[in-house]
Structure formats: structure tokens, C-alpha cells
Amino acid sequence: MKTDGILTQVPTLGGSIHRQTARDAVADKLTTLIATGMLRPGDELPGERELAHVLHVSRETVRGAIQILSAKGFIEVSQGTRSRIANVDLSHLPITITSSSAIDRYDLDAVHGARLLVEVHVVGEAVDKIDEATLSKLEALLETQREIGQDVMRFLMCDREFHLTIYRACGNPLLTDFVIDLYGYLMAHRRHAMAVPGAMDNSYEDHVAIVEALRRRDKPAVVEAFRQHLTRIYDTTLAMRQRARTAS
């Protein structure tokens, strides 16, 4: 049974924490995906059922969130067709501690070094604190990733939920917000990197290794699996940027 209760713990845009309705929390999540470039103007949103499955909420909650964003002009809703992202630029919004544009000012090596230092620590802390409900959610997200196929946008939406679920299990909301900022680095470029043949399959295999190690409460294995995953992200992003420079 899906529950909307977990969403009341999600930080709102700007990093302040207060109790939200589930639909407000989902609206914030979708706004974040737009602000970071994971969802772009013209993109079709997945259907209510699929979004509800990925975000671990009811379809009614998803419908309410879309209505909120439609009223703000962020999403275009038309009868008989999929909802689409409107032509809006939300990159100025502070998603957690900083805006995505602030993180994107740093170079790839600096962000990768910070992720290896901080994110690996956060994930290690999560090993001792993760509960059965969170592990079950991660396993459900793995199943969704497996079923998505080669749809980059949908895979990245599920990927973000997967990572954030682990981050929050560490129990430190400040560190969680910081690694969420790092995760969002050059997200628009990540869509291109993940479109490379084999990239999503490799990422999925990394996720499987992470969840299996979490299930065993094997801290060294979790840390090593995440380190390898972050290195793969770095390598694919670097290769994509090098190809772009060569093409230009």
C-alpha cells in the first residue's frame, strides 16, 4: 500500500522544513525537476499511475499536484492528451541550499570530488539507519527502472527518487540537502549522457548492487558500490562534454 505520509517530511523549495499536504510536496518535487532541467519545456509528463508509482503516492495526490502546477503556469493540461511542461525557466529557484545555477558554476572535477567526499559518507551513514519500508521502496524503484526501458526522462525521474531516498535515510537533513544540490549538477547534460547506449543499463546494475548491499547492511560494500556509481557518472558526463567540444 502506498503512503503519502513520507512526503510530509520533504523539504520545501528553499530548504525550510514544514508540514505539507502530500499534493504540495509532490508539486514541489515536480517543480524541482523543472528547475534542474530534468524536465524541459515541451516534455510530456508520465501518466498519473506511473508518477504515483515512482513518487510512492496515490493517483489522487498526483492529480492534485498537477492541478497546482497548472494553476501556476508550470504545466499545460489539455483534455485527452498528456500534460506537458510549459515554456518556463525556473533555474533561479533555490531547490535546497542553493539554486541549481549556483552549483553549475563549479567545474566537473570539483563537484565529483565533493560527491566522493560527502555523498559516500552520507550513504555510509544510511546503512545503519535505513528501515524496512525504505528498503522496500528502493526495491520497488528498481522494478520501475527495469520496466522503463530506454526512456531517459522517466529513468532520470526514477533515478532521482532512488538517490534521494537513500540520502534521507542518513538522518541528517543538512547533509541531505547538500548532496541533493550536488546530485543536481548539470542535470540538463545528464539527459544527453544517459541517452548513450548502455548508460541506463549500467546505472541500473549499479543501483541493484547498492540495494543488495544495503539489504545486507554491508557498509563497506555499500560505500564501494556508491563510489563506483559516482565514478561512472563522472566518466559518462566527462565523455559527453568532450564529444560536445569536439563537435563544436
C-alpha positions as CSV (number, residue, x, y, z in Angstrom):
1,M,0.0,0.0,0.0
2,K,1.4,3.4,-1.0
3,T,1.5,6.1,1.6
4,D,1.6,9.9,1.3
5,G,2.9,10.3,4.8
6,I,6.5,10.2,3.9
7,L,6.1,13.3,1.7
8,T,5.3,15.5,4.7
9,Q,9.0,15.2,5.6
10,V,10.2,16.5,2.3
11,P,12.0,20.0,2.4
12,T,10.2,22.7,0.5
13,L,11.9,24.8,-2.1
14,G,14.4,27.0,-0.4
15,G,15.3,24.5,2.3
16,S,12.8,25.3,5.0
17,I,11.0,22.4,6.6
18,H,7.4,22.4,7.5
19,R,4.5,20.1,7.2
20,Q,2.9,20.0,3.8
21,T,0.0,18.3,2.2
22,A,1.1,15.4,0.1
23,R,0.0,17.1,-3.1
24,D,2.0,20.2,-2.2
25,A,5.1,18.0,-1.6
26,V,4.6,16.3,-5.0
27,A,4.2,19.7,-6.6
28,D,7.5,20.8,-5.1
29,K,9.1,17.6,-6.4
30,L,7.9,18.3,-9.9
31,T,8.9,21.9,-9.7
32,T,12.4,20.8,-8.7
33,L,12.6,18.5,-11.8
34,I,11.7,21.5,-14.0
35,A,14.1,23.9,-12.2
36,T,17.1,21.5,-12.5
37,G,16.4,20.8,-16.2
38,M,15.4,17.2,-15.8
39,L,12.1,18.2,-17.2
40,R,12.2,20.7,-20.1
41,P,9.6,22.8,-21.8
42,G,7.5,20.6,-24.1
43,D,8.3,17.3,-22.2
44,E,5.3,15.1,-21.7
45,L,4.7,14.0,-18.1
46,P,4.3,10.3,-17.4
47,G,0.8,9.3,-16.7
48,E,-0.8,9.6,-13.2
49,R,-0.4,5.9,-12.5
50,E,3.3,5.9,-13.3
51,L,4.1,9.1,-11.4
52,A,2.2,7.8,-8.4
53,H,4.3,4.6,-8.5
54,V,7.6,6.4,-8.7
55,L,6.8,9.0,-6.1
56,H,5.1,6.5,-3.8
57,V,1.8,8.3,-3.5
58,S,-1.8,7.9,-4.7
59,R,-3.0,8.9,-8.1
60,E,-5.3,11.5,-6.4
61,T,-2.2,13.1,-4.9
62,V,-0.5,13.3,-8.3
63,R,-3.7,14.8,-9.9
64,G,-3.8,17.4,-7.2
65,A,-0.2,18.3,-7.6
66,I,-0.6,18.7,-11.4
67,Q,-3.6,21.0,-10.8
68,I,-1.4,23.2,-8.5
69,L,1.3,23.5,-11.1
70,S,-1.2,24.1,-13.9
71,A,-2.6,27.0,-11.9
72,K,0.9,28.4,-11.6
73,G,1.5,28.1,-15.4
74,F,4.3,25.5,-15.0
75,I,2.4,22.6,-16.6
76,E,-0.1,22.7,-19.5
77,V,-3.0,20.4,-19.2
78,S,-5.2,19.5,-22.2
79,Q,-8.2,17.2,-22.3
80,G,-7.3,13.9,-23.9
81,T,-3.6,14.4,-24.1
82,R,-0.6,14.1,-21.7
83,S,0.2,17.0,-19.6
84,R,3.3,19.0,-20.8
85,I,5.9,21.2,-19.2
86,A,5.1,24.8,-20.1
87,N,7.7,27.2,-21.5
88,V,9.0,28.4,-18.1
89,D,12.5,28.9,-16.7
90,L,12.7,28.1,-13.0
91,S,16.5,27.7,-12.8
92,H,16.7,30.7,-10.5
93,L,14.7,28.9,-7.7
94,P,16.7,27.7,-4.7
95,I,15.9,24.0,-4.7
96,T,17.5,23.1,-1.3
97,I,20.5,25.2,-0.1
98,T,21.4,26.8,-3.4
99,S,19.9,27.3,-6.8
100,S,20.9,24.8,-9.5
101,S,22.7,27.6,-11.4
102,A,25.0,28.2,-8.4
103,I,26.2,24.6,-8.3
104,D,26.6,24.5,-12.1
105,R,29.2,27.3,-11.9
106,Y,31.7,24.7,-10.5
107,D,33.7,22.5,-12.7
108,L,33.1,18.8,-13.1
109,D,36.2,17.7,-11.2
110,A,35.3,19.9,-8.2
111,V,31.8,18.5,-8.0
112,H,32.9,14.9,-8.4
113,G,35.5,15.4,-5.6
114,A,32.8,16.8,-3.3
115,R,30.4,13.9,-4.2
116,L,33.1,11.3,-3.4
117,L,33.8,13.0,-0.1
118,V,30.3,13.9,1.2
119,E,27.9,11.7,-0.6
120,V,29.8,8.5,0.1
121,H,29.8,9.5,3.8
122,V,26.0,10.2,3.7
123,V,25.3,6.8,2.1
124,G,27.5,5.1,4.7
125,E,25.5,6.7,7.5
126,A,22.3,5.5,5.9
127,V,23.4,1.8,6.2
128,D,22.9,1.8,9.9
129,K,19.6,3.8,9.9
130,I,17.7,2.6,6.9
131,D,14.5,0.8,7.7
132,E,12.5,-1.9,6.1
133,A,10.0,0.5,4.5
134,T,12.8,2.4,2.8
135,L,14.4,-0.8,1.5
136,S,11.1,-1.9,0.1
137,K,10.7,1.5,-1.6
138,L,14.1,1.2,-3.1
139,E,13.3,-2.3,-4.4
140,A,10.1,-1.0,-5.9
141,L,12.0,1.8,-7.6
142,L,14.4,-0.8,-9.0
143,E,11.5,-2.7,-10.5
144,T,10.2,0.5,-12.1
145,Q,13.6,1.3,-13.5
146,R,13.8,-2.2,-15.1
147,E,10.4,-1.7,-16.7
148,I,11.0,1.8,-18.1
149,G,13.2,0.6,-20.9
150,Q,15.2,3.3,-22.7
151,D,13.1,6.4,-21.8
152,V,15.8,8.7,-20.5
153,M,13.4,11.3,-18.9
154,R,11.5,8.7,-17.0
155,F,14.6,6.8,-15.9
156,L,16.2,10.0,-14.5
157,M,13.0,10.9,-12.6
158,C,13.2,7.4,-11.0
159,D,16.9,7.8,-10.5
160,R,16.5,11.0,-8.6
161,E,13.9,9.4,-6.3
162,F,16.2,6.5,-5.8
163,H,19.1,8.6,-4.7
164,L,17.1,11.0,-2.5
165,T,15.5,8.1,-0.7
166,I,19.0,6.8,0.3
167,Y,20.2,10.3,1.2
168,R,17.3,11.0,3.5
169,A,17.9,7.7,5.3
170,C,21.2,9.2,6.8
171,G,19.1,11.2,9.3
172,N,20.9,14.5,8.8
173,P,18.7,16.9,6.9
174,L,21.5,19.5,6.2
175,L,23.8,16.9,4.7
176,T,20.8,15.6,2.7
177,D,20.1,19.0,1.2
178,F,23.8,19.4,0.4
179,V,24.1,16.1,-1.5
180,I,20.8,16.8,-3.3
181,D,22.4,20.0,-4.6
182,L,25.4,18.0,-5.8
183,Y,23.2,15.4,-7.4
184,G,21.5,18.1,-9.5
185,Y,24.8,19.3,-11.1
186,L,24.5,19.7,-14.8
187,M,21.2,17.8,-14.9
188,A,20.4,19.0,-18.3
189,H,23.6,17.5,-19.6
190,R,22.9,14.2,-17.8
191,R,19.9,13.6,-20.1
192,H,22.4,13.5,-23.0
193,A,24.9,11.3,-21.1
194,M,22.2,8.8,-20.1
195,A,21.0,8.6,-23.7
196,V,24.3,6.9,-24.7
197,P,23.6,3.2,-25.5
198,G,24.2,1.1,-22.4
199,A,24.3,4.1,-19.9
200,M,20.9,3.3,-18.3
201,D,21.6,-0.4,-18.1
202,N,24.9,0.3,-16.4
203,S,23.2,2.7,-13.9
204,Y,20.5,0.1,-13.2
205,E,23.1,-2.5,-12.4
206,D,24.9,-0.1,-10.1
207,H,21.6,0.5,-8.3
208,V,21.0,-3.2,-7.9
209,A,24.4,-3.6,-6.3
210,I,23.7,-0.7,-3.9
211,V,20.4,-2.1,-2.8
212,E,21.7,-5.6,-2.3
213,A,24.5,-4.3,-0.1
214,L,22.0,-2.1,1.8
215,R,19.8,-5.1,2.4
216,R,22.8,-7.0,3.9
217,R,23.7,-3.9,6.0
218,D,27.2,-4.3,4.5
219,K,28.6,-0.8,4.9
220,P,32.0,-1.3,3.1
221,A,30.1,-2.9,0.1
222,V,27.5,0.0,0.0
223,V,30.3,2.6,0.1
224,E,32.3,0.9,-2.6
225,A,29.2,0.4,-4.8
226,F,28.3,4.0,-4.5
227,R,31.9,5.1,-5.2
228,Q,31.9,3.1,-8.4
229,H,28.5,4.5,-9.3
230,L,29.6,8.1,-8.8
231,T,32.8,7.4,-10.9
232,R,30.7,6.0,-13.7
233,I,28.5,9.2,-13.6
234,Y,31.7,11.3,-13.7
235,D,33.1,9.3,-16.7
236,T,30.0,9.4,-18.8
237,T,29.5,13.1,-18.1
238,L,33.1,13.9,-19.0
239,A,32.9,11.8,-22.2
240,M,29.7,13.6,-23.2
241,R,31.2,17.0,-22.7
242,Q,34.3,16.1,-24.6
243,R,32.2,14.9,-27.5
244,A,30.3,18.1,-27.5
245,R,33.5,20.2,-27.6
246,T,34.8,18.1,-30.5
247,A,31.6,18.5,-32.4
248,S,31.7,22.3,-32.0
